[in-house]
Amino acid sequence: MRLVSQLGRKVETGVLIDLPLSRQDLANMTGTTLYTVSRILSRWEEEGIVEAGREKVLIKHPPRLVVIAEDLPPVVKPPETRR
């Protein structure tokens, strides 16, 4: 979230962090391992939260990342009723 607020640039599809950061760099910054960063980013990509590429990360759903970062309960939408 710090990178989003400091370096993120709003684009049509979300917030772009366009820096030459490797997954190892992210692991070093967060005090974790390369394996953990890779696993988390892969899961977030599957969930449509981020799109990670070479030297960039696109945050496609910033509010969902805030929920994760702040350890908030997920927002559950009420079931739709049919009429």
Gaussian input, Z-matrix of N, CA and C with variables (Angstrom, degrees):
# hf/3-21g

backbone

0 1
 N
 C     1     B1
 C     2     B2     1     A1
 N     3     B3     2     A2     1     D1
 C     4     B4     3     A3     2     D2
 C     5     B5     4     A4     3     D3
 N     6     B6     5     A5     4     D4
 C     7     B7     6     A6     5     D5
 C     8     B8     7     A7     6     D6
 N     9     B9     8     A8     7     D7
 C    10    B10     9     A9     8     D8
 C    11    B11    10    A10     9     D9
 N    12    B12    11    A11    10    D10
 C    13    B13    12    A12    11    D11
 C    14    B14    13    A13    12    D12
 N    15    B15    14    A14    13    D13
 C    16    B16    15    A15    14    D14
 C    17    B17    16    A16    15    D15
 N    18    B18    17    A17    16    D16
 C    19    B19    18    A18    17    D17
 C    20    B20    19    A19    18    D18
 N    21    B21    20    A20    19    D19
 C    22    B22    21    A21    20    D20
 C    23    B23    22    A22    21    D21
 N    24    B24    23    A23    22    D22
 C    25    B25    24    A24    23    D23
 C    26    B26    25    A25    24    D24
 N    27    B27    26    A26    25    D25
 C    28    B28    27    A27    26    D26
 C    29    B29    28    A28    27    D27
 N    30    B30    29    A29    28    D28
 C    31    B31    30    A30    29    D29
 C    32    B32    31    A31    30    D30
 N    33    B33    32    A32    31    D31
 C    34    B34    33    A33    32    D32
 C    35    B35    34    A34    33    D33
 N    36    B36    35    A35    34    D34
 C    37    B37    36    A36    35    D35
 C    38    B38    37    A37    36    D36
 N    39    B39    38    A38    37    D37
 C    40    B40    39    A39    38    D38
 C    41    B41    40    A40    39    D39
 N    42    B42    41    A41    40    D40
 C    43    B43    42    A42    41    D41
 C    44    B44    43    A43    42    D42
 N    45    B45    44    A44    43    D43
 C    46    B46    45    A45    44    D44
 C    47    B47    46    A46    45    D45
 N    48    B48    47    A47    46    D46
 C    49    B49    48    A48    47    D47
 C    50    B50    49    A49    48    D48
 N    51    B51    50    A50    49    D49
 C    52    B52    51    A51    50    D50
 C    53    B53    52    A52    51    D51
 N    54    B54    53    A53    52    D52
 C    55    B55    54    A54    53    D53
 C    56    B56    55    A55    54    D54
 N    57    B57    56    A56    55    D55
 C    58    B58    57    A57    56    D56
 C    59    B59    58    A58    57    D57
 N    60    B60    59    A59    58    D58
 C    61    B61    60    A60    59    D59
 C    62    B62    61    A61    60    D60
 N    63    B63    62    A62    61    D61
 C    64    B64    63    A63    62    D62
 C    65    B65    64    A64    63    D63
 N    66    B66    65    A65    64    D64
 C    67    B67    66    A66    65    D65
 C    68    B68    67    A67    66    D66
 N    69    B69    68    A68    67    D67
 C    70    B70    69    A69    68    D68
 C    71    B71    70    A70    69    D69
 N    72    B72    71    A71    70    D70
 C    73    B73    72    A72    71    D71
 C    74    B74    73    A73    72    D72
 N    75    B75    74    A74    73    D73
 C    76    B76    75    A75    74    D74
 C    77    B77    76    A76    75    D75
 N    78    B78    77    A77    76    D76
 C    79    B79    78    A78    77    D77
 C    80    B80    79    A79    78    D78
 N    81    B81    80    A80    79    D79
 C    82    B82    81    A81    80    D80
 C    83    B83    82    A82    81    D81
 N    84    B84    83    A83    82    D82
 C    85    B85    84    A84    83    D83
 C    86    B86    85    A85    84    D84
 N    87    B87    86    A86    85    D85
 C    88    B88    87    A87    86    D86
 C    89    B89    88    A88    87    D87
 N    90    B90    89    A89    88    D88
 C    91    B91    90    A90    89    D89
 C    92    B92    91    A91    90    D90
 N    93    B93    92    A92    91    D91
 C    94    B94    93    A93    92    D92
 C    95    B95    94    A94    93    D93
 N    96    B96    95    A95    94    D94
 C    97    B97    96    A96    95    D95
 C    98    B98    97    A97    96    D96
 N    99    B99    98    A98    97    D97
 C   100   B100    99    A99    98    D98
 C   101   B101   100   A100    99    D99
 N   102   B102   101   A101   100   D100
 C   103   B103   102   A102   101   D101
 C   104   B104   103   A103   102   D102
 N   105   B105   104   A104   103   D103
 C   106   B106   105   A105   104   D104
 C   107   B107   106   A106   105   D105
 N   108   B108   107   A107   106   D106
 C   109   B109   108   A108   107   D107
 C   110   B110   109   A109   108   D108
 N   111   B111   110   A110   109   D109
 C   112   B112   111   A111   110   D110
 C   113   B113   112   A112   111   D111
 N   114   B114   113   A113   112   D112
 C   115   B115   114   A114   113   D113
 C   116   B116   115   A115   114   D114
 N   117   B117   116   A116   115   D115
 C   118   B118   117   A117   116   D116
 C   119   B119   118   A118   117   D117
 N   120   B120   119   A119   118   D118
 C   121   B121   120   A120   119   D119
 C   122   B122   121   A121   120   D120
 N   123   B123   122   A122   121   D121
 C   124   B124   123   A123   122   D122
 C   125   B125   124   A124   123   D123
 N   126   B126   125   A125   124   D124
 C   127   B127   126   A126   125   D125
 C   128   B128   127   A127   126   D126
 N   129   B129   128   A128   127   D127
 C   130   B130   129   A129   128   D128
 C   131   B131   130   A130   129   D129
 N   132   B132   131   A131   130   D130
 C   133   B133   132   A132   131   D131
 C   134   B134   133   A133   132   D132
 N   135   B135   134   A134   133   D133
 C   136   B136   135   A135   134   D134
 C   137   B137   136   A136   135   D135
 N   138   B138   137   A137   136   D136
 C   139   B139   138   A138   137   D137
 C   140   B140   139   A139   138   D138
 N   141   B141   140   A140   139   D139
 C   142   B142   141   A141   140   D140
 C   143   B143   142   A142   141   D141
 N   144   B144   143   A143   142   D142
 C   145   B145   144   A144   143   D143
 C   146   B146   145   A145   144   D144
 N   147   B147   146   A146   145   D145
 C   148   B148   147   A147   146   D146
 C   149   B149   148   A148   147   D147
 N   150   B150   149   A149   148   D148
 C   151   B151   150   A150   149   D149
 C   152   B152   151   A151   150   D150
 N   153   B153   152   A152   151   D151
 C   154   B154   153   A153   152   D152
 C   155   B155   154   A154   153   D153
 N   156   B156   155   A155   154   D154
 C   157   B157   156   A156   155   D155
 C   158   B158   157   A157   156   D156
 N   159   B159   158   A158   157   D157
 C   160   B160   159   A159   158   D158
 C   161   B161   160   A160   159   D159
 N   162   B162   161   A161   160   D160
 C   163   B163   162   A162   161   D161
 C   164   B164   163   A163   162   D162
 N   165   B165   164   A164   163   D163
 C   166   B166   165   A165   164   D164
 C   167   B167   166   A166   165   D165
 N   168   B168   167   A167   166   D166
 C   169   B169   168   A168   167   D167
 C   170   B170   169   A169   168   D168
 N   171   B171   170   A170   169   D169
 C   172   B172   171   A171   170   D170
 C   173   B173   172   A172   171   D171
 N   174   B174   173   A173   172   D172
 C   175   B175   174   A174   173   D173
 C   176   B176   175   A175   174   D174
 N   177   B177   176   A176   175   D175
 C   178   B178   177   A177   176   D176
 C   179   B179   178   A178   177   D177
 N   180   B180   179   A179   178   D178
 C   181   B181   180   A180   179   D179
 C   182   B182   181   A181   180   D180
 N   183   B183   182   A182   181   D181
 C   184   B184   183   A183   182   D182
 C   185   B185   184   A184   183   D183
 N   186   B186   185   A185   184   D184
 C   187   B187   186   A186   185   D185
 C   188   B188   187   A187   186   D186
 N   189   B189   188   A188   187   D187
 C   190   B190   189   A189   188   D188
 C   191   B191   190   A190   189   D189
 N   192   B192   191   A191   190   D190
 C   193   B193   192   A192   191   D191
 C   194   B194   193   A193   192   D192
 N   195   B195   194   A194   193   D193
 C   196   B196   195   A195   194   D194
 C   197   B197   196   A196   195   D195
 N   198   B198   197   A197   196   D196
 C   199   B199   198   A198   197   D197
 C   200   B200   199   A199   198   D198
 N   201   B201   200   A200   199   D199
 C   202   B202   201   A201   200   D200
 C   203   B203   202   A202   201   D201
 N   204   B204   203   A203   202   D202
 C   205   B205   204   A204   203   D203
 C   206   B206   205   A205   204   D204
 N   207   B207   206   A206   205   D205
 C   208   B208   207   A207   206   D206
 C   209   B209   208   A208   207   D207
 N   210   B210   209   A209   208   D208
 C   211   B211   210   A210   209   D209
 C   212   B212   211   A211   210   D210
 N   213   B213   212   A212   211   D211
 C   214   B214   213   A213   212   D212
 C   215   B215   214   A214   213   D213
 N   216   B216   215   A215   214   D214
 C   217   B217   216   A216   215   D215
 C   218   B218   217   A217   216   D216
 N   219   B219   218   A218   217   D217
 C   220   B220   219   A219   218   D218
 C   221   B221   220   A220   219   D219
 N   222   B222   221   A221   220   D220
 C   223   B223   222   A222   221   D221
 C   224   B224   223   A223   222   D222
 N   225   B225   224   A224   223   D223
 C   226   B226   225   A225   224   D224
 C   227   B227   226   A226   225   D225
 N   228   B228   227   A227   226   D226
 C   229   B229   228   A228   227   D227
 C   230   B230   229   A229   228   D228
 N   231   B231   230   A230   229   D229
 C   232   B232   231   A231   230   D230
 C   233   B233   232   A232   231   D231
 N   234   B234   233   A233   232   D232
 C   235   B235   234   A234   233   D233
 C   236   B236   235   A235   234   D234
 N   237   B237   236   A236   235   D235
 C   238   B238   237   A237   236   D236
 C   239   B239   238   A238   237   D237
 N   240   B240   239   A239   238   D238
 C   241   B241   240   A240   239   D239
 C   242   B242   241   A241   240   D240
 N   243   B243   242   A242   241   D241
 C   244   B244   243   A243   242   D242
 C   245   B245   244   A244   243   D243
 N   246   B246   245   A245   244   D244
 C   247   B247   246   A246   245   D245
 C   248   B248   247   A247   246   D246

   B1=1.4534
   B2=1.5318
   B3=1.3457
   B4=1.4710
   B5=1.5235
   B6=1.3205
   B7=1.4625
   B8=1.5217
   B9=1.3147
   B10=1.4625
   B11=1.5245
   B12=1.3425
   B13=1.4688
   B14=1.5252
   B15=1.3269
   B16=1.4679
   B17=1.5310
   B18=1.3302
   B19=1.4609
   B20=1.5199
   B21=1.3341
   B22=1.4596
   B23=1.5145
   B24=1.3035
   B25=1.4701
   B26=1.5211
   B27=1.3344
   B28=1.4654
   B29=1.5200
   B30=1.3164
   B31=1.4578
   B32=1.5284
   B33=1.2977
   B34=1.4630
   B35=1.5298
   B36=1.3271
   B37=1.4709
   B38=1.5219
   B39=1.3330
   B40=1.4651
   B41=1.5115
   B42=1.3285
   B43=1.4599
   B44=1.5237
   B45=1.3220
   B46=1.4542
   B47=1.5177
   B48=1.3235
   B49=1.4641
   B50=1.5163
   B51=1.3100
   B52=1.4607
   B53=1.5247
   B54=1.3306
   B55=1.4607
   B56=1.5181
   B57=1.3093
   B58=1.4665
   B59=1.5263
   B60=1.3312
   B61=1.4642
   B62=1.5220
   B63=1.3095
   B64=1.4669
   B65=1.5278
   B66=1.3072
   B67=1.4650
   B68=1.5280
   B69=1.3299
   B70=1.4643
   B71=1.5259
   B72=1.3366
   B73=1.4672
   B74=1.5253
   B75=1.3388
   B76=1.4669
   B77=1.5264
   B78=1.3314
   B79=1.4636
   B80=1.5213
   B81=1.3123
   B82=1.4635
   B83=1.5281
   B84=1.3279
   B85=1.4694
   B86=1.5227
   B87=1.3246
   B88=1.4553
   B89=1.5297
   B90=1.3204
   B91=1.4609
   B92=1.5142
   B93=1.3212
   B94=1.4593
   B95=1.5226
   B96=1.3052
   B97=1.4558
   B98=1.5196
   B99=1.3107
   B100=1.4585
   B101=1.5208
   B102=1.3257
   B103=1.4642
   B104=1.5325
   B105=1.3258
   B106=1.4682
   B107=1.5283
   B108=1.3263
   B109=1.4649
   B110=1.5273
   B111=1.3184
   B112=1.4662
   B113=1.5213
   B114=1.3169
   B115=1.4678
   B116=1.5286
   B117=1.3312
   B118=1.4682
   B119=1.5223
   B120=1.3264
   B121=1.4670
   B122=1.5267
   B123=1.3212
   B124=1.4676
   B125=1.5207
   B126=1.3325
   B127=1.4662
   B128=1.5259
   B129=1.3393
   B130=1.4559
   B131=1.5257
   B132=1.3229
   B133=1.4700
   B134=1.5274
   B135=1.3287
   B136=1.4664
   B137=1.5219
   B138=1.3321
   B139=1.4642
   B140=1.5222
   B141=1.3328
   B142=1.4591
   B143=1.5149
   B144=1.3308
   B145=1.4645
   B146=1.5180
   B147=1.3294
   B148=1.4570
   B149=1.5178
   B150=1.3190
   B151=1.4575
   B152=1.5222
   B153=1.3190
   B154=1.4605
   B155=1.5175
   B156=1.3097
   B157=1.4607
   B158=1.5115
   B159=1.2971
   B160=1.4586
   B161=1.5250
   B162=1.3127
   B163=1.4639
   B164=1.5214
   B165=1.3441
   B166=1.4699
   B167=1.5131
   B168=1.3194
   B169=1.4584
   B170=1.5183
   B171=1.3083
   B172=1.4519
   B173=1.5234
   B174=1.3258
   B175=1.4632
   B176=1.5189
   B177=1.3285
   B178=1.4596
   B179=1.5257
   B180=1.3325
   B181=1.4649
   B182=1.5296
   B183=1.3480
   B184=1.4706
   B185=1.5286
   B186=1.3557
   B187=1.4656
   B188=1.5374
   B189=1.3265
   B190=1.4702
   B191=1.5248
   B192=1.3180
   B193=1.4616
   B194=1.5237
   B195=1.3307
   B196=1.4640
   B197=1.5242
   B198=1.3163
   B199=1.4668
   B200=1.5238
   B201=1.3276
   B202=1.4660
   B203=1.5247
   B204=1.3271
   B205=1.4648
   B206=1.5234
   B207=1.3113
   B208=1.4573
   B209=1.5259
   B210=1.3255
   B211=1.4679
   B212=1.5260
   B213=1.3345
   B214=1.4604
   B215=1.5287
   B216=1.3182
   B217=1.4656
   B218=1.5274
   B219=1.3263
   B220=1.4608
   B221=1.5203
   B222=1.2973
   B223=1.4620
   B224=1.5203
   B225=1.3062
   B226=1.4614
   B227=1.5149
   B228=1.3139
   B229=1.4610
   B230=1.5197
   B231=1.3280
   B232=1.4720
   B233=1.5177
   B234=1.3193
   B235=1.4669
   B236=1.5199
   B237=1.3149
   B238=1.4658
   B239=1.5236
   B240=1.3118
   B241=1.4675
   B242=1.5140
   B243=1.2946
   B244=1.4640
   B245=1.5106
   B246=1.2927
   B247=1.4667
   B248=1.4732
   A1=110.15
   A2=116.22
   A3=117.79
   A4=111.03
   A5=116.51
   A6=119.04
   A7=111.36
   A8=116.83
   A9=120.62
   A10=109.93
   A11=116.70
   A12=119.04
   A13=112.47
   A14=117.62
   A15=119.91
   A16=113.27
   A17=116.42
   A18=119.14
   A19=114.70
   A20=116.35
   A21=119.74
   A22=112.08
   A23=114.19
   A24=121.06
   A25=107.23
   A26=115.72
   A27=119.50
   A28=109.22
   A29=114.03
   A30=121.91
   A31=107.08
   A32=116.49
   A33=120.70
   A34=113.07
   A35=116.63
   A36=120.59
   A37=114.03
   A38=118.83
   A39=121.42
   A40=112.18
   A41=115.63
   A42=121.90
   A43=107.39
   A44=115.50
   A45=121.53
   A46=110.83
   A47=116.03
   A48=122.07
   A49=104.65
   A50=115.09
   A51=122.49
   A52=109.30
   A53=115.99
   A54=122.42
   A55=110.11
   A56=117.31
   A57=119.20
   A58=111.20
   A59=116.26
   A60=122.01
   A61=109.64
   A62=116.05
   A63=119.63
   A64=108.71
   A65=115.43
   A66=119.16
   A67=109.60
   A68=116.86
   A69=119.84
   A70=110.06
   A71=117.92
   A72=121.13
   A73=110.44
   A74=116.58
   A75=120.31
   A76=110.84
   A77=117.19
   A78=120.82
   A79=110.37
   A80=116.98
   A81=120.49
   A82=111.73
   A83=116.39
   A84=120.99
   A85=111.92
   A86=117.19
   A87=120.66
   A88=112.80
   A89=116.65
   A90=119.86
   A91=113.42
   A92=115.96
   A93=120.14
   A94=109.29
   A95=116.92
   A96=120.30
   A97=111.63
   A98=114.83
   A99=120.96
   A100=110.43
   A101=116.97
   A102=121.65
   A103=110.88
   A104=116.54
   A105=120.75
   A106=110.81
   A107=117.19
   A108=120.66
   A109=110.20
   A110=117.19
   A111=120.87
   A112=111.35
   A113=116.38
   A114=121.13
   A115=110.94
   A116=116.22
   A117=120.31
   A118=111.20
   A119=117.57
   A120=120.00
   A121=110.93
   A122=117.25
   A123=120.21
   A124=110.73
   A125=117.13
   A126=120.67
   A127=110.16
   A128=117.23
   A129=120.30
   A130=111.10
   A131=116.66
   A132=119.07
   A133=110.08
   A134=117.18
   A135=121.08
   A136=111.22
   A137=116.62
   A138=121.68
   A139=112.45
   A140=117.98
   A141=121.69
   A142=114.77
   A143=117.11
   A144=120.32
   A145=110.83
   A146=116.78
   A147=121.93
   A148=110.20
   A149=113.88
   A150=122.21
   A151=105.05
   A152=116.43
   A153=121.26
   A154=109.54
   A155=115.48
   A156=121.06
   A157=109.80
   A158=115.70
   A159=119.25
   A160=109.63
   A161=114.74
   A162=122.64
   A163=114.11
   A164=117.06
   A165=119.30
   A166=109.45
   A167=114.67
   A168=121.71
   A169=106.56
   A170=116.29
   A171=122.26
   A172=107.62
   A173=116.09
   A174=121.00
   A175=106.12
   A176=116.07
   A177=120.96
   A178=112.58
   A179=117.09
   A180=121.70
   A181=109.10
   A182=117.30
   A183=120.37
   A184=114.60
   A185=120.40
   A186=118.46
   A187=113.24
   A188=117.10
   A189=119.68
   A190=110.26
   A191=117.45
   A192=120.58
   A193=110.25
   A194=117.51
   A195=121.28
   A196=110.21
   A197=117.44
   A198=121.33
   A199=109.87
   A200=116.78
   A201=120.88
   A202=110.55
   A203=117.16
   A204=121.34
   A205=112.13
   A206=116.94
   A207=121.19
   A208=112.19
   A209=117.02
   A210=123.08
   A211=110.88
   A212=114.92
   A213=121.41
   A214=109.23
   A215=117.02
   A216=118.22
   A217=109.25
   A218=117.27
   A219=119.18
   A220=111.49
   A221=115.28
   A222=120.94
   A223=107.56
   A224=115.74
   A225=120.97
   A226=107.95
   A227=115.00
   A228=119.22
   A229=108.76
   A230=117.29
   A231=119.08
   A232=109.65
   A233=116.95
   A234=119.25
   A235=110.93
   A236=115.17
   A237=119.45
   A238=108.74
   A239=114.52
   A240=118.82
   A241=108.78
   A242=115.23
   A243=120.09
   A244=109.23
   A245=115.03
   A246=120.19
   A247=110.54
   D1=-33.03
   D2=177.53
   D3=-62.71
   D4=-41.98
   D5=178.66
   D6=-63.95
   D7=-37.56
   D8=177.96
   D9=-61.68
   D10=-48.05
   D11=-176.41
   D12=-71.97
   D13=-32.70
   D14=-176.62
   D15=-87.72
   D16=-37.48
   D17=-171.27
   D18=-125.09
   D19=-5.98
   D20=-177.28
   D21=-69.23
   D22=145.49
   D23=178.57
   D24=-125.99
   D25=124.81
   D26=-179.91
   D27=-66.92
   D28=132.36
   D29=174.31
   D30=-130.26
   D31=174.72
   D32=-176.07
   D33=-58.50
   D34=-33.50
   D35=-174.02
   D36=-101.08
   D37=6.43
   D38=179.26
   D39=149.62
   D40=-139.53
   D41=177.98
   D42=-122.38
   D43=124.72
   D44=-176.18
   D45=-100.71
   D46=127.76
   D47=169.81
   D48=-107.20
   D49=103.44
   D50=-172.12
   D51=-106.11
   D52=77.12
   D53=-177.65
   D54=-132.68
   D55=152.22
   D56=175.43
   D57=-77.75
   D58=70.23
   D59=178.85
   D60=-109.45
   D61=125.16
   D62=175.26
   D63=-86.75
   D64=169.86
   D65=175.72
   D66=-64.66
   D67=-32.40
   D68=176.44
   D69=-65.32
   D70=-39.99
   D71=176.15
   D72=-59.44
   D73=-44.39
   D74=178.76
   D75=-62.99
   D76=-39.35
   D77=177.88
   D78=-62.86
   D79=-44.11
   D80=178.54
   D81=-62.73
   D82=-40.82
   D83=-179.00
   D84=-67.11
   D85=-31.42
   D86=-175.19
   D87=-101.16
   D88=-0.68
   D89=177.67
   D90=70.14
   D91=34.55
   D92=179.80
   D93=-130.27
   D94=-167.63
   D95=-177.75
   D96=-102.06
   D97=161.11
   D98=175.81
   D99=-58.53
   D100=-41.15
   D101=179.16
   D102=-58.36
   D103=-45.80
   D104=-178.24
   D105=-64.65
   D106=-45.00
   D107=178.91
   D108=-61.20
   D109=-44.95
   D110=-179.78
   D111=-62.12
   D112=-42.88
   D113=-179.69
   D114=-64.06
   D115=-45.59
   D116=-178.46
   D117=-66.85
   D118=-46.27
   D119=179.55
   D120=-62.45
   D121=-39.22
   D122=178.22
   D123=-62.98
   D124=-42.83
   D125=178.92
   D126=-64.77
   D127=-43.18
   D128=179.26
   D129=-64.41
   D130=-34.60
   D131=176.67
   D132=-65.75
   D133=-43.59
   D134=178.35
   D135=-60.51
   D136=-35.40
   D137=-179.41
   D138=-82.99
   D139=-3.86
   D140=178.53
   D141=77.99
   D142=17.13
   D143=-179.31
   D144=-81.17
   D145=-42.52
   D146=-178.69
   D147=-132.05
   D148=164.94
   D149=170.98
   D150=-133.47
   D151=109.74
   D152=-177.07
   D153=-99.54
   D154=134.98
   D155=177.84
   D156=-138.74
   D157=-173.98
   D158=178.78
   D159=-66.01
   D160=119.36
   D161=175.54
   D162=61.00
   D163=26.31
   D164=175.37
   D165=-159.63
   D166=153.35
   D167=172.13
   D168=-136.10
   D169=127.88
   D170=176.55
   D171=-104.47
   D172=118.34
   D173=175.56
   D174=-87.57
   D175=104.50
   D176=-175.37
   D177=-79.84
   D178=-27.82
   D179=-179.50
   D180=-136.12
   D181=78.48
   D182=-179.09
   D183=-53.42
   D184=-39.52
   D185=179.99
   D186=-60.76
   D187=-35.55
   D188=178.29
   D189=-67.39
   D190=-34.28
   D191=177.79
   D192=-68.57
   D193=-36.19
   D194=176.14
   D195=-62.72
   D196=-43.15
   D197=178.40
   D198=-58.02
   D199=-43.72
   D200=179.05
   D201=-66.66
   D202=-47.35
   D203=-176.37
   D204=-63.62
   D205=-37.62
   D206=-176.96
   D207=-92.16
   D208=0.90
   D209=-179.69
   D210=55.15
   D211=44.40
   D212=178.92
   D213=-87.40
   D214=155.31
   D215=175.24
   D216=-66.66
   D217=142.33
   D218=179.39
   D219=-64.01
   D220=147.46
   D221=177.86
   D222=-79.03
   D223=123.69
   D224=179.10
   D225=-109.35
   D226=122.37
   D227=179.18
   D228=-79.75
   D229=139.96
   D230=176.94
   D231=-65.39
   D232=148.58
   D233=178.60
   D234=-62.75
   D235=144.05
   D236=178.70
   D237=-74.76
   D238=141.93
   D239=178.00
   D240=-101.77
   D241=140.91
   D242=178.12
   D243=-92.35
   D244=144.26
   D245=179.47
   D246=-110.33

